[in-house]
Amino acid sequence: MERIRWIGGKNSGNGGIAVEEYLKILSEQIRYKKALPAIEDEIRVHLQEQAEVNRSLGMDEEKAMQLAVKDMGDPVETGVKLDRIHRPQMAWDMIALMAIVAVISIVIHIAIGLGAEEIAHKTQKDYILSATSCIGIGFLGMLLVYRLDYSILAGKEKLAALLFLTAFTVNILFTGITLNGSSGYGIIGPVLLSPVYLMFLYAPLYGAVLYRYRGTGFKGLGSVLLFLFYPVWLACKIPSISLAGSLLLILSVMFSAAVWKGWFTVPKKIALGIYWGLLAFTPLGIAALLINGVRLSFLPVYQQDRILYFMQNYSASNSYVGKAILDNLKNCRLFGAGNDTAGSLPDYYSDYILTFLSGYYGLAAAITLCLLLCLVAAKAFRIAFTQKNQLGMMMGFGSGLTLFINTLLNIGENFGLFPVTATFLPFFSYTGTGIAVSYLLAGIILSVYRYKNLNIEYFTVPKTDVSVN
């Protein structure tokens, strides 16, 4: 939409005064001031078009514009109607769903805390206090992000992504704390922050990067692929193969969605065929090298040995955790306790919380939790794909996809479908950083909904001033 600059003043004699007074009164009815420029320009376009129609009927310039203003209707009533359309929206159903998730999570961790004298190196009281505090703070953080306008990234997408990646690069490679062989941990006061979970916040930023490069060709495609593979490489430097794999899957799906929607001026099917072909060939090539005794410089030796073991010998029953999960599934009931050994699993309050629930409370409890998280993901996707602007759509899609993929991976691990590795169940696994990241992603989704009627393109596409004489 072109931006119209109305030329008119007190003595112009062309209706300029009436137009500006009309717009002033109309603007006073709009509470979301960021939407005002776009609304005013839209009204000016309508007035110009109607005035041209009136002039074609033989009216002079002044009368044509005065009648156009009159036909627009009462400025107060028109402004109130526009305010309803453009004001921030409240996603009450999503907020209510997240409140239910928070309450259930608190109840589960209280039950876990009361069931053992010491959990996660904490007393009962300390564990319950810590878990409930993390959930409460996460929920409040979600509401705070919900109130923020995600469109502040418009025009700054690449800068935001580069700052994020630079901070993680410095922290992972140079300044971060190393714990249990993993680098990049940060400390804020008494809080220990895990890079493995924080890296998932990159997904909505990558959505913004994809938005910024839309309309470009192969050069732009190459740039967004650099933004895709660099954080995957960073994850390998932590090192966390599970994070690298998860990020690669999430960002690849987002990239594919952008290509399929025609955001890049390249042949869609060819580009996606080449990309996914190379993506499938790469792990096969790595596997072939490892099987033939070739060592890879970009992976620690122990991780290469683990990958080789998975390929040659792996079955769930070959590991203690895998065997415990399978034994739990065999003895589970649909309702009620069927296996009281699930609590002996390491991190049963975190990675294996679904296994714990199915063993102590029945498969129905674990399945209900899974369905609840699938409902959260479904609502996130619905919010994303009903957006009028593409920036909000891709950021919301990235956030929802991150929650959904992590949910699927954790379900697969807890039900013996995937190899035992480091995963977490969003909103429920007792990992302070993981809980916080889950709620922050939900907050971004809610922010996308809140400002769904904001025309982001207005702030990012160059405008052309048009004078109306």
Buried (B, 14 or more C-beta within 10 A) or exposed (E): EEBBEBEBEEEBEBBBBBBBEBBEBBBEBBEBEBBBBBBBBBBBBBBBEBBEBBBEEEBEBBBBBBBBBEEBEEBEEBBEEBBEEBBBEEBEEBBEBBEEBBEBBBEBBBBBBEEBEEBBEBEBEBBBEBBBEBBBBBBEBBBEBBEBBBBEBBEEBBEBBBEBBEEBBEBBEEEBBEEEEBBBBBEEEEEEBBBBBBBBBBBBBBBBBBBBBBEBEEEBBEBBBEBBEBBBEBBBBBBBBBBBBBBBBBBBBBBBBBBEBEBBEBEBEEBBEEBEEEEEEEEEEBBEEBEEEEEEEEBBEEBBEBBBEBEEEBEBEEBEBBBBBBBBBEBBBEEEBBBEEBBEBEBBBBBBBBBBBBBBBBBBBBBBBBEBBBEBBEBBBBBBEEBEBBBBBBBBBBBBBBBBBBBBBBBEBBBBEBBBBBBBBBBBBBBBBBBBBBBBBBBBBBBBBBBBBBBBBBBBEEBEEBEBE
